[in-house]
Amino acid sequence: MNKVLVPLANGFEEIEAVTIIDVLRRSGVEVLVAALDDNMLVKGANSITVKADTSITQVDSDSIDMIILPGGWDGTYALADDENVQRLLREMDSKGKNIAAICAAPFALNKAGVLKDKYTCYPSVEEQIDKDGYMGDTSMVVEDKNVLTSRGPGTALCFSLEIAKKLQGEETYNALKEGLLATYCE
C-alpha cells in the first residue's frame, strides 16, 4: 500500500488539506497527517482545527512514498522554515520519490531546492518563488519529473485525483472521478 505524508502547519488551507487527505484515503492510499511539533491540533487559515496523526519528527523518508504540501501562506511559510520538512523534501527528491504541492506551497519546495523547471502555484506566489518555468493557468496540475504542483483551493480536487492516478492507477482515478462527479478534471 502506498503511504503519503501530509504535513500541516498552523495557517494551512483547509480545502486543500482535507481534499487531499479524503481523496487519497478513498483511493486506498495510507495518508499520514503530521504536525510540525508535538501539538497534534493544527489550526487552519479559516479557524478549522485538524488533529494530526503524528509529529513530523517521527517520520523518515524511507517510510513514505510521497510528501504532499497543502498551501495557505502562514502554513507555507512554516513548512518552508521547518528543518524537518525541508530535510524530508530534499531526501525524497534525492531518492526520486514523489513530491507535490498546491497553492502557495511550491514556495516551500523552491526553498528546499526541489521545485523543477515547470510548475504552477497560486497567482502572485510565482513572484515570491522568483524562478523561471511558471506555467500559470495553462493547466490545473503541472507535473515535472517527480514533482506535481497545482494552483489553489479550486483545483484541489483535480490535484488530488491526479495524485491518486499516479499512485493507484488509471482505473482507480476514473472510478473516483466518476463517483465524485469531477468529470471536469482532465
N, C-alpha and C positions, 0 to 999 in steps of 0.2 A: 504494500500500500504506500502510495506517495504521501509524504509528510511535508507540510509547509509551515513556515513561521510568519506570523503577522505581528510585528512589534507595535505596541500602542504607546504613545506619549500624550500627556495632557495637551488638549487642543487639537486632537486628531479629528478628521472629518468623518462624522458618524455614518453618513450614507455610504461612503466608500468602504470603510472598515467592515460594517455589518454585511454589506452586499458581498464583499469578497469572502468573508467567513461563511455566510449562508450558502452561496452558490457552490463553493468548493466542497463543503460538507455534503450538500445534496449530490454532488458528483462522486462521492466516495473517497475524497481526499481527507486525510487526517490533518486538521488545522490546529496548530498550537498558537494561542494568543499569549504574548509576553509583555509584561510591564517593564519599564526601564529600571525600576527599583523594587523594593520589597512590598510596596503598597499595591495590592492586586486590583484596587478600584481606580480605574483611569477615566478621567472626565474629558469628554469630547468638547469640540468647539461650540456646540449648541446645548451644553449642560446635560448631555446624556452620559451616564456613567456605565462603563462596561467592566465586568470582572474578568481579569486576565487569568490564564491557567498557571502561569509560572513567571519567574523573573528572567529577563534576558541573560542574566549572569549564569543561569543554569542550562543554557543552550549552546551547543557546539555545532560547527558547520558539518561535521560528519553525520550528525543525527537527523539532518533535514535535507530535503531535495530542492527546496526553493524558499526564498525570502521575498515577501511582498510588503511594500510600504504604502499605507494609505496617506493621503495628503492632509491638508489643514495647516496653515502657516505655523502656528505655535508648535504643533506636533512635529512638523517637518524640521523646524529649527532644532528641536530637542533631539530628533533622530540624527540630524547632521552633526550635532555636538556630542552625542553619546559614543564613547570609545568602544563599547561592546558592539553596538550596531555597525559602526564603521569597520571594525575588525571583521565581523561576520560577512559584511558585504565584500570586502577585499578577499577573504578566504573563499567565499562562494565563487567569486569571479575567477580566482586563480585555479579552481578545480573545474571550471566550465559549467558550474551549476546555474540553474535558472534564477533570475532576479527580476522583480517587477516593481513598478512604482507608478502612482497616479497623482494627478493634480499638481501640488507643489513639491511632492516627494522626490521627483527626479533631481531636485536641488541636492538632496542628501546623497543620491547616487553619484552626482558630479563631485561632491566633496570627497567621497571615498575613491574617486578616480575610476569608477566602473561604468559610468554612462558612456554609451557607444556613440558612433558618428551620427546616427539618425535617432531622433527622439521627439516626443511631444510632451506637453505639460499644460497646466492651466495658463491661459493667456496672461502675459506680462511676467510670468515666472522665468521665461527664457531670458529676460533681461538680467535677472539675478544669477542665472546659470552662466550666462556670457560665454556660450560655446556654439560654434557653427554646427549646423545639422538639424536645427529646429524645423519640424515638419508642419507645425501649425495645425490647422483643421483639415488637412488632407486625408486624415484617417482617424477614427476613434481610438485605435490602438496601433502603435508602431512597434515593430519587432526588429531588432538589430542584434544579430548573434544570439547571445544568451539573455538579452535584456528586453523586456516589454515595458512600454510606457503608455499612459493614457492621459486624457485631458482633465477630467474632473467629475463631480457628482453625477452629471447627466450621462456620462459614458461608463459609469461604474459597472453596470450590468453587462454590457458588451465586453468590457475589460475582463471581468470575472469569467465570463463564458469562454473567452479566448484562452485564459489560463487553464480552465477545465479541459479544453480541447487539447492543449499542449501536454497536459499531464495524464488525461484519461482517454483521449482519442476522439475521433470524429463522431462515432455512434453516441457516446455519452453527451457530447456537445449538442448534437442535433436533438436528442431527446430532451435535454434541459431547455434548449432554446424554444422548442415547441411547447413544453409544459409551462414555461414562464411567460409565454406569449411574447417572446422577444425576437420575433421574426425579422425585425428591423436591424438586428445585429448581423452584419456580414463582413 
